[in-house]
Amino acid sequence: MQLADATRKRIINLLKENNMKPYDLSKAAGISLPTLTDFMKNDTKNLRMDTMLHICEGFKITLKDFYSDALFDDVMSE
């Protein structure tokens, strides 16, 4: 699986676990909803690392927690 796909799946899983919608995450993370939805729809291929940090803050987890999921065990570069 490619990194962006694994990241999308991880965000989807965390949204479900936290009973959140993309709008809720955008507000909690302090990022614009279009930034998040464009990435989730694959209109944007990658997220900046500072955006990823904000997303993690929105979920109240660390970057390490985000990327320690098994989804990233066999990730490939794009």
MDTraj code that builds the backbone (N, CA, C; nanometers):
import mdtraj as md
import numpy as np

residues = "MET GLN LEU ALA ASP ALA THR ARG LYS ARG ILE ILE ASN LEU LEU LYS GLU ASN ASN MET LYS PRO TYR ASP LEU SER LYS ALA ALA GLY ILE SER LEU PRO THR LEU THR ASP PHE MET LYS ASN ASP THR LYS ASN LEU ARG MET ASP THR MET LEU HIS ILE CYS GLU GLY PHE LYS ILE THR LEU LYS ASP PHE TYR SER ASP ALA LEU PHE ASP ASP VAL MET SER GLU".split()
xyz = np.array([
    [0.0849, -0.1175, 0.0000],
    [0.0000, 0.0000, 0.0000],
    [0.0894, 0.1238, 0.0000],
    [0.0434, 0.2255, -0.0683],
    [0.1214, 0.3482, -0.0731],
    [0.0944, 0.4330, 0.0509],
    [0.1905, 0.5181, 0.0826],
    [0.1842, 0.5983, 0.2047],
    [0.0557, 0.6813, 0.2132],
    [0.0187, 0.7495, 0.1059],
    [-0.1010, 0.8341, 0.1092],
    [-0.2264, 0.7502, 0.1340],
    [-0.2330, 0.6326, 0.0737],
    [-0.3497, 0.5454, 0.0941],
    [-0.3567, 0.4966, 0.2384],
    [-0.2432, 0.4596, 0.2943],
    [-0.2391, 0.4152, 0.4338],
    [-0.2788, 0.5301, 0.5267],
    [-0.2343, 0.6504, 0.4946],
    [-0.2687, 0.7677, 0.5756],
    [-0.4190, 0.7937, 0.5704],
    [-0.4769, 0.7857, 0.4515],
    [-0.6219, 0.8040, 0.4388],
    [-0.6979, 0.7008, 0.5213],
    [-0.6583, 0.5759, 0.5114],
    [-0.7260, 0.4692, 0.5865],
    [-0.7123, 0.4907, 0.7366],
    [-0.5954, 0.5352, 0.7796],
    [-0.5735, 0.5601, 0.9217],
    [-0.6640, 0.6734, 0.9703],
    [-0.6758, 0.7791, 0.8920],
    [-0.7637, 0.8900, 0.9294],
    [-0.9087, 0.8410, 0.9365],
    [-0.9512, 0.7637, 0.8383],
    [-1.0877, 0.7092, 0.8389],
    [-1.1110, 0.6262, 0.9643],
    [-1.0161, 0.5392, 0.9978],
    [-1.0292, 0.4551, 1.1171],
    [-1.0378, 0.5394, 1.2439],
    [-0.9541, 0.6430, 1.2524],
    [-0.9547, 0.7279, 1.3709],
    [-1.0831, 0.8110, 1.3794],
    [-1.1347, 0.8530, 1.2652],
    [-1.2630, 0.9239, 1.2660],
    [-1.3713, 0.8338, 1.3243],
    [-1.3738, 0.7084, 1.2802],
    [-1.4738, 0.6139, 1.3319],
    [-1.4536, 0.5880, 1.4805],
    [-1.3287, 0.5635, 1.5215],
    [-1.2989, 0.5348, 1.6621],
    [-1.3400, 0.6502, 1.7532],
    [-1.3244, 0.7718, 1.7028],
    [-1.3535, 0.8911, 1.7827],
    [-1.4924, 0.9472, 1.7563],
    [-1.5717, 0.8734, 1.6764],
    [-1.7074, 0.9162, 1.6438],
    [-1.7075, 1.0607, 1.5934],
    [-1.6183, 1.0870, 1.4974],
    [-1.6026, 1.2210, 1.4423],
    [-1.6340, 1.2191, 1.2932],
    [-1.6714, 1.3331, 1.2428],
    [-1.6876, 1.3577, 1.0998],
    [-1.5682, 1.4437, 1.0557],
    [-1.5388, 1.4474, 0.9255],
    [-1.4288, 1.5325, 0.8790],
    [-1.4399, 1.6774, 0.9283],
    [-1.5616, 1.7310, 0.9333],
    [-1.5803, 1.8680, 0.9833],
    [-1.5307, 1.8798, 1.1278],
    [-1.5652, 1.7806, 1.2111],
    [-1.5221, 1.7825, 1.3515],
    [-1.3699, 1.7824, 1.3609],
    [-1.3071, 1.6985, 1.2790],
    [-1.1606, 1.6912, 1.2808],
    [-1.0994, 1.8219, 1.2331],
    [-1.1546, 1.8804, 1.1279],
    [-1.0968, 2.0057, 1.0774],
    [-1.1019, 2.1141, 1.1847],
    [-1.2109, 2.1198, 1.2594],
    [-1.2217, 2.2184, 1.3664],
    [-1.1254, 2.1872, 1.4807],
    [-1.1190, 2.0608, 1.5222],
    [-1.0309, 2.0221, 1.6329],
    [-0.8835, 2.0387, 1.5956],
    [-0.8530, 2.0189, 1.4671],
    [-0.7143, 2.0264, 1.4219],
    [-0.6738, 2.1675, 1.3806],
    [-0.7713, 2.2540, 1.3611],
    [-0.7400, 2.3898, 1.3171],
    [-0.6947, 2.3955, 1.1724],
    [-0.7467, 2.3034, 1.0901],
    [-0.7156, 2.3055, 0.9473],
    [-0.8458, 2.3248, 0.8708],
    [-0.8341, 2.3714, 0.7481],
    [-0.9554, 2.3952, 0.6705],
    [-1.0179, 2.2626, 0.6278],
    [-1.1487, 2.2614, 0.6195],
    [-1.2200, 2.1419, 0.5753],
    [-1.1790, 2.1035, 0.4330],
    [-1.1642, 2.1986, 0.3393],
    [-1.1192, 2.1593, 0.2049],
    [-0.9812, 2.0923, 0.2033],
    [-0.8917, 2.1340, 0.2902],
    [-0.7605, 2.0682, 0.2975],
    [-0.7783, 1.9211, 0.3307],
    [-0.8615, 1.8928, 0.4278],
    [-0.8849, 1.7553, 0.4698],
    [-0.9628, 1.6770, 0.3644],
    [-1.0723, 1.7332, 0.3163],
    [-1.1560, 1.6582, 0.2219],
    [-1.0871, 1.6381, 0.0870],
    [-1.0083, 1.7344, 0.0423],
    [-0.9339, 1.7156, -0.0835],
    [-0.8367, 1.5991, -0.0715],
    [-0.7719, 1.5862, 0.0425],
    [-0.6809, 1.4732, 0.0630],
    [-0.7591, 1.3431, 0.0706],
    [-0.8698, 1.3438, 0.1433],
    [-0.9485, 1.2213, 0.1610],
    [-1.0101, 1.1740, 0.0295],
    [-1.0413, 1.2655, -0.0614],
    [-1.0968, 1.2301, -0.1922],
    [-0.9870, 1.2012, -0.2939],
    [-0.8605, 1.2097, -0.2527],
    [-0.7445, 1.1868, -0.3381],
    [-0.7276, 1.2974, -0.4427],
    [-0.7884, 1.4147, -0.4193],
    [-0.7648, 1.5291, -0.5065],
    [-0.6281, 1.5900, -0.4772],
    [-0.5834, 1.5754, -0.3536],
    [-0.4495, 1.6149, -0.3115],
    [-0.3766, 1.4869, -0.2764],
    [-0.2579, 1.4686, -0.3305],
    [-0.1862, 1.3418, -0.3129],
    [-0.1203, 1.3271, -0.1763],
    [-0.0701, 1.4354, -0.1200],
    [0.0039, 1.4285, 0.0063],
    [-0.0328, 1.5446, 0.0969],
    [-0.0107, 1.5229, 0.2246],
    [-0.0287, 1.6286, 0.3233],
    [0.1075, 1.6735, 0.3738],
    [0.1186, 1.8005, 0.4057],
    [0.2427, 1.8504, 0.4654],
    [0.2547, 1.7933, 0.6064],
    [0.3764, 1.7827, 0.6537],
    [0.3983, 1.7266, 0.7873],
    [0.3372, 1.8127, 0.8956],
    [0.3361, 1.9438, 0.8800],
    [0.2734, 2.0268, 0.9828],
    [0.1213, 2.0054, 0.9835],
    [0.0629, 1.9768, 0.8680],
    [-0.0801, 1.9437, 0.8629],
    [-0.1053, 1.8111, 0.9329],
    [-0.0167, 1.7142, 0.9120],
    [-0.0296, 1.5855, 0.9811],
    [-0.0202, 1.6040, 1.1321],
    [0.0681, 1.6905, 1.1758],
    [0.0806, 1.7183, 1.3189],
    [-0.0503, 1.7768, 1.3731],
    [-0.1113, 1.8683, 1.2988],
    [-0.2393, 1.9270, 1.3413],
    [-0.3498, 1.8206, 1.3454],
    [-0.3497, 1.7311, 1.2474],
    [-0.4487, 1.6230, 1.2463],
    [-0.4317, 1.5357, 1.3704],
    [-0.3087, 1.5030, 1.4030],
    [-0.2833, 1.4238, 1.5239],
    [-0.3297, 1.4986, 1.6480],
    [-0.3042, 1.6270, 1.6530],
    [-0.3509, 1.7071, 1.7664],
    [-0.5032, 1.7055, 1.7736],
    [-0.5693, 1.7076, 1.6577],
    [-0.7149, 1.7012, 1.6540],
    [-0.7677, 1.5697, 1.7103],
    [-0.6919, 1.4622, 1.6896],
    [-0.7285, 1.3315, 1.7451],
    [-0.6738, 1.3112, 1.8868],
    [-0.5956, 1.4072, 1.9342],
    [-0.5315, 1.3995, 2.0662],
    [-0.4367, 1.2794, 2.0763],
    [-0.3582, 1.2610, 1.9684],
    [-0.2560, 1.1570, 1.9659],
    [-0.1264, 1.2192, 1.9139],
    [-0.0176, 1.1454, 1.9272],
    [0.1105, 1.1912, 1.8744],
    [0.1296, 1.1391, 1.7323],
    [0.2248, 1.1975, 1.6620],
    [0.2619, 1.1450, 1.5307],
    [0.3043, 0.9991, 1.5423],
    [0.3766, 0.9675, 1.6494],
    [0.4203, 0.8301, 1.6715],
    [0.2996, 0.7373, 1.6835],
    [0.1980, 0.7788, 1.7578],
    [0.0761, 0.6986, 1.7705],
    [0.0084, 0.6800, 1.6352],
    [0.0049, 0.7853, 1.5556],
    [-0.0601, 0.7785, 1.4258],
    [0.0086, 0.6759, 1.3360],
    [0.1407, 0.6850, 1.3271],
    [0.2145, 0.6002, 1.2336],
    [0.2525, 0.4634, 1.2894],
    [0.2234, 0.4365, 1.4154],
    [0.2575, 0.3052, 1.4714],
    [0.1520, 0.1998, 1.4388],
    [0.0516, 0.2343, 1.3610],
    [-0.0528, 0.1405, 1.3196],
    [0.0032, 0.0396, 1.2184],
    [-0.0522, -0.0803, 1.2181],
    [-0.0083, -0.1872, 1.1267],
    [-0.0265, -0.1490, 0.9795],
    [-0.1124, -0.0530, 0.9499],
    [-0.1288, -0.0070, 0.8113],
    [0.0032, 0.0377, 0.7499],
    [0.0947, 0.0839, 0.8322],
    [0.2196, 0.1395, 0.7830],
    [0.3344, 0.0383, 0.7815],
    [0.3071, -0.0864, 0.8191],
    [0.4129, -0.1876, 0.8239],
    [0.4750, -0.2157, 0.6877],
    [0.3956, -0.2204, 0.5847],
    [0.4459, -0.2538, 0.4503],
    [0.4222, -0.1423, 0.3491],
    [0.4254, -0.0193, 0.3983],
    [0.3978, 0.0942, 0.3120],
    [0.5106, 0.1125, 0.2098],
    [0.4714, 0.1561, 0.0889],
    [0.5680, 0.1800, -0.0178],
    [0.5702, 0.3290, -0.0506],
    [0.6830, 0.3728, -0.1023],
    [0.6904, 0.5134, -0.1457],
    [0.6124, 0.5296, -0.2752],
    [0.5760, 0.6519, -0.3018],
    [0.4926, 0.6773, -0.4188],
    [0.5751, 0.7160, -0.5379],
])
top = md.Topology()
chain = top.add_chain()
for i, resn in enumerate(residues, 1):
    res = top.add_residue(resn, chain, resSeq=i)
    for name in ("N", "CA", "C"):
        top.add_atom(name, md.element.get_by_symbol(name[0]), res)
traj = md.Trajectory(xyz[None], top)
